[in-house]
Amino acid sequence: MTTHPIAQLARSKTLRVAGLMSGTSADGISAAIVDIGPARVDVLAFDTFPYPPAVRRALFKLFQPQTGRVDDVCHLNFAVGELFAEALIRLARRSRIPLGSIDLVGSHGQTVCHLPGGRRFGRRRLRSTLQIGEPCVIAERTGITTVADFRPRDVAAGGEGAPLVPYTDHLLFHHRRKHRAVQNIGGIANVTWLPAGGLLADVTAFDTGPGNMVIDRMVQLATRGRLRFDRDGRLAAKGAVNIRLLAELMRHPYFRRRPPKTTGREEFGAAFSDALYARAAHRSLEPADIVATATALTARSIGEAYRRFLPARPAEVILCGGGSRNRTLVAMLARELHPARVLLMDELGINAEAKEAVSFAILARETIRGVVNNVPRATGAARAVVLGKIVPGQRPRRRGNHE
């Protein structure tokens, strides 16, 4: 009797899994190929593939309720799916990893709307979330079984659908004797607090607020589109933080809201950023000062979140995400989080920019095995559930030397 391919994957001790991710900054597609075994995770390849400029512009139109259209959602769902599949194929080719040796794909997709606060629906309030990047396209183009759409199951179970990485943070970075925090700085910043020797059920995680999103928009406005982001924090380093404006920004109600909580473009997107830039310009702040103040907002909101909401101060803070490459931001964070040791995830063996893609590879492996992989304490879900939807691949699995 022939074993079903998905059952075969579920029983395998070691799997080669590709993780695909695009964050709230919508810069491009992060792709990682990872060998995952019972006691280790080996990152074989990683790269980021920028969106074509026309696609990125179309996505940003989609992010705005005033310009997003249902036919564009329909079209871009498939277009982004094609780009996700292409990113994986290109990564496998340039890394000389046979596509047929990859057992599974875990794809987060591209979030276009996230409403953790919910809206009225009859007599109750419904939360919702929407990610595009059609997984059927990925499975069809690559021939590989694909797990995607991780967030909705947690939302259906009463959670906010985010953050989803605490499961993998605990798996990869918990320490027997030290409290640790894993701080991701993407478009939005989120923290996972890992208690010393603690179990997964003891983990706390939530979005701290803006990460790179507001900084990037300030840079774009300050340079009239010449720059898209503040490479290495060079522009912020030339400016001075406006303490009064920073104090006003820190009065935003999100920073006082208790976890579990998540946020996104709906609170810290273009409307927030454009209003901030106009307010700063009205006060005659120089462009570098505006970028410095936005950078300080990210650092201060992270620091305040630790002081207000973490059960204990961490001994180590492990940085990942694109913001971990911003030296000015990292220096500000080191001051905010003192006396904690602040280090890059690279120092622990995983590329700081690859971590989110690696996380969705790990989540996909757990989904295929039927292992619950949300953290209700972090998301607010009523119970632990298995995340994601499975689209079977077309090609028979090729056993390779990663078995």
Residue, then its C-alpha position, 0 to 999 in steps of 0.5 A: m500500500t502506497t503511503h500518502p506523500i503528506a503522511q510520508l512528510a509527517r513521519s520524516k525525521t529531517l525535512r528540507v523546507a523553504g520559508l518565504m516571507s514579505g513583511t509590512s515594509a513590502d520591500g521584497i520576498s525573503a527566501a530561505i532553504v533550511d534543513i530541519g532535524p530533531a535537534r538542529v536547524d541548518v540554514l543552507a541558503f538565504d536571499t531577499f528578492p525585491y518586488p518589481p517597482a510596479v508591483r510595490r506601487a500596486l501593493f501600497k495602493l492596496f494597503q490604503p482603503q481609499t485606493g484598494r480595489v477588489d479586482d486588484v486584490c484578486h490580481l495581486n494575490f496571484a501575481v505575488g504568488e508567482l513572485f514567491a514561487e520565482a524567488l524560491i526557484r531563483l534561490a535554489r538555482r543560485s545556491r545549486i540546491p536541486l528544487g526536487s530536494i526541497d520537501l516542503v514550502g512554508s509561505h507567510g505571504q504578504t499582509v494587505c490588511h490586519l484588523p486585530g481590533g475587529r469590527r462589529f458583525g451582528r451582535r459580536r465583534l470579529r477580528s480578521t486578517l488577509q495575506i496574499g500570495e496564492p499558495c496554489v500558484i507556489a505549489e503548481r510552479t515548484g511542484i512542492t507541497t506548500v503550507a500557507d495562510f498561517r494567521p487565520r486559524d489563530v484569529a478563528a480561535g479568538g487570537e489576533g493572528a500575531p505574533l506567530v514567531p514565538y514558537t520558533d523563538h522558543l525553539l531556537f533561542h531559549h536558555r536554561r539560565k538567562h532571561r532573553a528577549v528576541q526583538n524583531i525590527g521589520g516594518i513593525a517591531n515585535v518582541t518575544w520574551l523567553p524566561a530562563g528555563g521556561l516552557l513554551a506556555d510561559v513565553t510572552a510576545f507582542d508587537t511593540g509598535p513601529g519598527n522601520m515603517v515610520i523611519d522609511r517613510m520619513v526618509q522617503l519624504a525627506t529625500r523626495g523619494r531619492l532614498r527608500f530607507d536609512r542605510d546604516g542609520r546614516l541620516a539619523a546619525k546626522g540629526a538630533v532627536n526632538i525630545r518634545l516631539l518624541a514625548e508627544l509621539m509616545r502618548h499614542p494609545y497603542f503604547r499603553r495598551r496591554p498585551p496581547k496586542t498587534t499592530g500594522r499599517e492601520e495605525f502606523g502607516a502612511a496617514f500616521s507618518d505623513a502627519l508626523y512629517a507635516r508636524a515636524a516640518h511645521r516646527s522647522l525641523e531639519p530632515a535629518d532631525i525628523v529621521a532621528t526623531a522617528t528612529a528614536l520613536t522606534a527605540r523608545s517604544i521598544g524600551e517602554a514596552y519592556r519596562r511596562f509589560l515584560p515579566a522581568r528584564p532580559a539579560e540578553v536582547i537578540l536583534c533580528g530583522g532589517g532594522s538590526r542593520n541600522r547602527t543608529l537605531v541599535a545604539m539607541l536601543a542599547r541605551e534604552l535596554h541597558p544593562a541588557r546585552v544587545l546582540l545580533m542574531d548572526e552571533l548565534g548562527i542565524n542571519a538576522e534578516a533570514k530569521e522570519a523566513v526561517s521561522f515560517a519554514i519551521l512552522a510549516r514543518e510543525t503544521i505538516r506533523g500536526v503539531v500545535n504551533n501558535v502561542p495563545r498567551a502571545t496571540g490571545a487565542a482561546r486555545a493552541v491550534v495547528l496553523g496554516k493550510i496545506v496545498p499538496g505538491q505535484r512531484p513525487r518526493r525525491r529522497g536526498n542526502h538530507e534524509 
